[in-house]
């Protein structure tokens, strides 16, 4: 008994602390919500109303009786919209509907109209006292006035259409409250403030809809179906690992409390090295669709937690990857939008909607030639030699192109590509023939090792896909990792450490392999017509409140 009382006291204290949003050691401070900022006495008033009417606000859910089968608004509209004439009632079509009250209109003390939403579709419920069985005038009025917009309810009745032709459920029983909404849903005033929207995501979805999330589900399903139809095997590789690699990015670092002692563990930045080891192990076509984590800033095109798809295909070439990319995105656009031409948001707030044509052959730009054309002075440099960093940095400075320290050849070249080439890529465009130094995991196009067998796909000015023929020479891979290590020693902490274990794996022979990676969130944003990645993520990370 003493232990139980102690537990109750601890629980009460925890609830009080949470309600006051007091900081707890080692736990992030709670962010403010619309609910916590609402000081109106709505909750107390509604609780008093429920008690007065004898309403159980949170009943255990029980399925309706077989004579009132549950129908969704979508099912009702699909089956009956064109089958019933205006003014016709069908007492033989008994059913029940359930969902959230989107609006409630009191036509008189004896007649109420409700719009009920479930899974994005609405249906009208007409509640007339003369149809509701066993309910006197006072009880009818009190009960319906106790139900408010936002409440979750269930209605029983028969189907029909009003005299104005709106398909409706005509209630024959008292509306059943399943869960009350204790705050005002701002459906009329709207919810547009970014901080309020994403700190109260559930409310944002109620007010602004969930189209981007539904597009996300369809995109993920399409990718899986596309790859599995081509005999790829879906796998899961470690998210938490003592090694980090496969991309240049600053990782999140943690430690295990037991298993690894003081050894740091990393959230993965890319699954590439693991997936190629599976190809070595005999899985010729392999893919992973999952989350990556990079310790970087947040903007319209970047989020620290994001979704990618990577696949690796043995005995394939860059041309095979180009064909697969065009086929996937063309088919995806058709599947999601009903057309290979997609109208999407402009690349920034100053640009209006843009029509992206995935139906035509994708454009191609030779990166090295385009850089030489824009900057003839580059021809005097060996752009694959790390010793050219000072001269290349001087060229950027002369052109007033900023590049944060540390300066390395890959970072400087990437800045030039971003400045001169990426803005040209509104329509789907493959960037090919990157300087080899930018692609430490890719094979070279030529014996002189000047350009990489690689492409990037840019659409609407944003990178969607990165792909290349995989380097499978363990000796050369060690040499390239050594060059990267020099950049890391120079201060570029985004460069991954030398991974000798991966090089050891290559000594067991990686077949000629083509590898491909897509930023799934960016593709979803494009197809959903939204500008910011956070719109495509169910619960995007938000900075803590400043107050």
Secondary structure, DSSP 4 states (H G I P E B T S, - for coil): -HHHHHHHHHHHHHHHHHHHT---TTSPPPPP-HHHH--STHHHHHHHHHHHHT--TTPPP-PPPGGG-B--HHHHHHHHTTTS-TT-EEEEEEEEEEEEEEEEEEEETTEEEEEEEETTEEEEEEEETTTSTT--HHHHHHHHHH--TT-EEEEEEEEEE-TT--EEEEE-SPPEEEE---S---TTT----HHHHHHTHHHHHHHH--HHHHHHHHHHHHHHHHHHTTT-EE----SEES---SS--PPPEEE-SSTTTT-EEEE-S--HHHHHHHHHTT-SEEEEEEEEE-----BTTB-SEEEEEEEEEET--HHHHHHHHHHHHHHHHHHHHSSSEEEE--SSTTS--EEEE-SSPPEEEEHHHHHHHH-GGGGGS-TT-GGGHHHHHHHHHHTT---PSSP-HHHHHHHHHHHHTGGG-SS-EEEE--BGGG-TTB-BSSTT--BBSEEEEEETTEEEEEEEEBP--HHHHHHHHHHHHHHHHTT-TTSPPP-HHHHHHHTT-PPSEEEEEEEHHHHHHHHHT-SSGGGGSTT---PPP--
